[in-house]
Amino acid sequence: MEAVVDRHHLGARLRTLRAAKGRTVASVAMDAGLSVPYVANLENGRGNPTVDALNRIAQALGTRATIGFVAETDTDTGTGTVALPATLIRLGRGRRFRRDIQLIADTLGEDPTALAARILDLLAQFTEVTGRDLNEADWFRLLDALILITLHPQPGSK
């Protein structure tokens, strides 16, 4: 049996996790004992990672690698993965983003790193919805709206 890996989906997921941690490619590569170009290529959907390399990157990011086998057909699953724009990656490294994520995570009782990754994935989708690249002010307006909804729900909503 041959394993088929969607390298672009894997790369986007690695970049999202790294950005959610506020880490650089260089710091993750160093902690994983891998070269910067190797990790950067994986994030860009290039290369053929070994299971060992994925485990080392996951460990450097404070998580674990899992392999899922779901393939009845060769059709697209429509996962909706969108690459993180550079402006969003920079946002994920910032102090305000980390503070806001911690506030939401505390309110919801969730792990801040997992929540940050989900929110970065969600925010990235707005580039497709709007049809344009968003800037830092746009990202913060969206994040502010999420904070408002999370911390101040309307009466009668759960």
Buried (B, 14 or more C-beta within 10 A) or exposed (E): EEEEEBBEEBBBBBBBBBBBBBBBBEBBBBBBEBEBEBBBBBBBBEBEBEEEBBBBBBBBBEBEBEEEEEEEEEEEEEEEBBBBBEBBBBBBBBEEBBEBBEBBBEEEEBEBBEBBBBBBBEBBEBBEEEEEEBEBEBBBEBBEEBBEEBEEEEEEEE
